[in-house]
Each structure stands twice: as C-alpha cells, then as structure tokens.
Amino acid sequence: MSGKKEVYMQKLNQAMAVLNRVAEDNTTPRNIRRTAKQANDMLLDESLSPAARAANAIDLLDQISQDPNMPMYTRTRIWNAISVLEGIRD
C-alpha cells in the first residue's frame, strides 16, 4: 500500500512542478496562471485522498484547457499535468 502512495505522491509532485511553471510564466494570460495556481493548491490539500485531489485538479484544468487565448505550449503543459494526474486512483 505504501508503495502505491509513494508513486501517487511522485505523480502529484510532477504535476505540481508543471503547474508551477505555468503559474509563473508571464507570457501566459493571467486567468490561466491563476487557474494553474488554484489547481496546484488543490493538489496540496491533504484533507482529501490523492485521487480526490487529482480529480478536482483535472476538472479545473480540463475547463481552462478549452480557453482559446491559451498559448499552445501552455496547453501542452496543462495536458501533460492532466495525463500525469489521471494515473492516480483510489
């Protein structure tokens, strides 16, 4: 069980690193940076299971990934974070 939790924590950290990069990128529109920060904060919420945190963040990121103002490289990073988070299950 702890091996699975360790893998999930690595995935959460990997996704958070990607989201931090998006949140700190000044070439990305402010609303997208703000949403990346919110998703990152959701991943840090230890009151929820890793799978619940991932699901909440995926929902938020999925909505923002439809934004037509998002630069393509930022969209690719968001999709990358989503694909990492989709591997986290209860």
C-alpha positions in Angstrom: 0.0 0.0 0.0 2.7 2.5 0.9 4.5 1.8 -2.4 1.3 2.9 -4.3 1.0 6.0 -2.1 4.7 6.9 -2.8 4.1 6.6 -6.6 1.0 8.8 -6.2 2.9 11.4 -4.3 5.6 11.4 -7.0 2.9 12.0 -9.6 1.3 14.8 -7.6 4.8 16.4 -7.3 5.4 16.0 -11.0 2.0 17.7 -11.8 2.7 20.5 -9.3 6.0 21.2 -10.9 4.3 21.6 -14.3 1.6 23.8 -12.9 4.1 26.0 -11.1 5.9 26.5 -14.4 2.6 27.6 -16.0 1.6 29.8 -13.0 5.0 31.6 -13.1 5.1 32.1 -16.9 4.4 35.8 -17.6 3.7 35.1 -21.3 0.6 33.1 -20.2 -2.7 35.0 -19.7 -3.3 35.9 -16.0 -6.6 33.9 -15.7 -4.8 30.7 -16.9 -1.9 31.4 -14.4 -4.4 31.9 -11.7 -6.2 28.6 -12.5 -2.9 26.7 -12.6 -2.2 28.1 -9.1 -5.7 27.0 -7.9 -5.2 23.5 -9.3 -1.8 23.4 -7.6 -3.3 24.4 -4.3 -6.0 21.6 -4.7 -3.2 19.1 -5.1 -1.7 20.3 -1.8 -5.0 19.8 0.2 -4.1 16.9 2.5 -7.7 16.7 3.8 -8.5 14.8 0.6 -7.2 11.5 -0.8 -4.6 11.8 -3.6 -7.3 10.5 -6.1 -9.8 13.2 -4.9 -7.2 15.9 -5.2 -6.2 14.8 -8.7 -9.9 14.6 -9.8 -10.5 18.1 -8.6 -7.5 19.5 -10.3 -8.2 17.6 -13.5 -11.7 19.1 -13.6 -10.4 22.6 -13.2 -7.6 22.1 -15.7 -9.9 20.5 -18.2 -12.1 23.6 -18.2 -9.3 26.0 -18.6 -7.6 23.9 -21.4 -10.5 25.0 -23.7 -9.5 28.7 -23.4 -8.8 30.0 -26.9 -6.4 32.6 -25.6 -4.1 29.9 -24.2 -0.7 29.6 -25.9 -0.2 26.2 -27.5 2.9 25.4 -25.3 0.9 26.2 -22.2 -2.0 24.0 -23.4 0.6 21.2 -23.9 1.9 21.6 -20.3 -1.7 21.6 -19.0 -2.4 18.3 -20.9 0.8 16.9 -19.6 -0.3 17.6 -16.0 -3.7 16.1 -16.6 -2.3 12.9 -18.1 0.0 12.5 -15.0 -2.9 13.1 -12.6 -5.2 10.6 -14.5 -2.9 7.9 -13.3 -3.9 8.5 -9.6 -6.8 6.3 -8.5 -8.2 5.2 -5.1 
